[in-house]
Structures are given as C-alpha cells and as structure tokens.
C-alpha cells in the first residue's frame, strides 16, 4: 500500500467516531465520506475538513489553512480547512473538528 493511501486510511480512522467511514481515491488525493456525506479531502499529508460560513470562523481561529489549488493560472479556494495539527493525534481529539465538518456537509445537502 502506498504511503499516501496509508495516511488517507489513518485520516479515515480519525473520523470513524462519527459514523461509517469510506475513503475513496480521487483527483490525485482521497475523499472521505462519513455515512455517505462527503466531509473531508486528503491531499498529500494534509487532511482538509469541510467548512462553511458557520464553521469557518472556528477553523480560522485555530489557524487552519484553507484548501486551495492553482487552475488555469489562478488560485481557487474550496470550502475545506486543514485539520488542527493537535487533532491529528487521536480520534478523540479529532471528534469536535470532524463534527463541524459533518454539520457543514449536512447543511450543504439541503
């Protein structure tokens, strides 16, 4: 198994306290679903959690960088924020941040 697959699977384990997790390869990275809701992306060695207008201030206050990429010469940002470094240590530490991502995903579905 490639190192990036192992890291993505580890990120899936961090989110497993919220429900059934599925990790899927996509676009050179991985997408993570909890109970069939798309809640996170993994690019390289970074887990990005879904955010929205309601949750972004919490991520910003914790210093979580937005997910952005270059496309056709311009920078494109998406509604995902890097998980706090300390949350990467255990599912218990990740749980409140993962819950924010799940709430944002639920709101986006409506």
C-alpha positions as CSV (number, residue, x, y, z in Angstrom):
1,X,0.0,0.0,0.0
2,X,1.3,3.4,-0.9
3,X,2.2,5.9,1.9
4,X,-0.5,8.3,0.7
5,X,-3.1,5.5,0.9
6,X,-1.9,4.7,4.4
7,X,-2.2,8.3,5.5
8,X,-5.7,8.6,4.0
9,X,-6.8,5.5,5.8
10,X,-5.4,6.8,9.0
11,X,-7.4,10.0,8.5
12,X,-10.5,7.8,8.0
13,X,-9.8,6.2,11.3
14,X,-9.6,9.6,12.9
15,X,-13.1,10.3,11.6
16,X,-14.6,6.9,12.4
17,X,-16.2,8.0,15.7
18,X,-18.9,9.9,13.7
19,X,-20.2,7.0,11.7
20,X,-19.4,4.7,8.8
21,X,-16.3,5.9,7.0
22,X,-15.4,5.3,3.4
23,X,-12.1,6.5,1.9
24,X,-12.0,6.9,-1.9
25,X,-9.2,7.8,-4.2
26,X,-10.0,10.9,-6.3
27,X,-8.1,13.7,-8.2
28,X,-4.7,12.6,-7.0
29,X,-5.8,12.6,-3.4
30,X,-8.6,11.0,-1.4
31,X,-12.1,11.9,-0.4
32,X,-13.6,10.8,2.9
33,X,-17.2,10.1,3.5
34,X,-19.0,9.6,6.8
35,X,-22.4,8.0,6.5
36,X,-22.2,8.8,2.7
37,X,-21.7,12.5,3.3
38,X,-18.5,14.0,1.8
39,X,-16.7,15.5,4.8
40,X,-13.0,15.7,4.0
41,X,-10.3,15.5,1.5
42,X,-6.7,14.3,1.9
43,X,-4.1,15.9,-0.3
44,X,-0.5,14.9,0.3
45,X,0.0,14.7,4.1
46,X,-2.9,17.1,4.9
47,X,-6.4,16.4,6.0
48,X,-8.9,19.1,5.0
49,X,-12.3,19.1,6.7
50,X,-15.5,20.6,5.1
51,X,-16.3,24.1,6.3
52,X,-19.0,26.6,5.7
53,X,-19.9,30.1,6.8
54,X,-21.0,28.8,10.2
55,X,-17.8,26.8,10.9
56,X,-15.1,28.7,9.1
57,X,-14.5,31.2,12.0
58,X,-13.7,28.3,14.3
59,X,-11.2,26.9,11.8
60,X,-9.7,30.3,11.2
61,X,-9.3,30.9,15.0
62,X,-7.4,27.7,15.2
63,X,-5.1,28.8,12.4
64,X,-6.4,26.1,9.9
65,X,-5.4,27.0,6.4
66,X,-7.9,26.8,3.6
67,X,-7.6,24.2,0.8
68,X,-6.6,25.9,-2.4
69,X,-5.1,24.9,-5.8
70,X,-3.9,26.5,-9.0
71,X,-6.2,26.2,-12.1
72,X,-5.6,27.9,-15.4
73,X,-3.3,30.4,-13.8
74,X,-5.5,31.4,-10.9
75,X,-5.8,30.3,-7.3
76,X,-9.0,28.5,-6.4
77,X,-10.1,28.0,-2.8
78,X,-12.6,25.5,-1.7
79,X,-14.7,25.2,1.4
80,X,-12.3,22.9,3.3
81,X,-9.9,23.7,6.1
82,X,-6.8,21.9,7.3
83,X,-7.4,20.0,10.5
84,X,-5.6,21.4,13.5
85,X,-2.3,19.6,14.0
86,X,-3.1,18.5,17.5
87,X,-6.3,16.9,16.3
88,X,-4.3,14.5,14.2
89,X,-3.1,12.6,17.2
90,X,-6.3,10.7,18.0
91,X,-10.0,10.2,17.2
92,X,-10.9,11.8,20.5
93,X,-9.0,15.0,19.7
94,X,-10.4,15.0,16.1
95,X,-14.0,14.4,17.1
96,X,-15.1,18.1,17.7
97,X,-13.5,19.1,14.4
98,X,-14.9,16.2,12.5
99,X,-18.3,17.1,13.9
100,X,-18.0,20.6,12.5
101,X,-17.3,19.1,9.1
102,X,-20.2,16.7,9.3
103,X,-22.5,19.6,10.3
104,X,-21.3,21.6,7.3
105,X,-21.9,18.7,5.0
106,X,-25.4,18.2,6.3
107,X,-26.2,21.9,5.8
108,X,-24.8,21.8,2.2
109,X,-27.0,18.8,1.4
110,X,-30.2,20.9,2.0
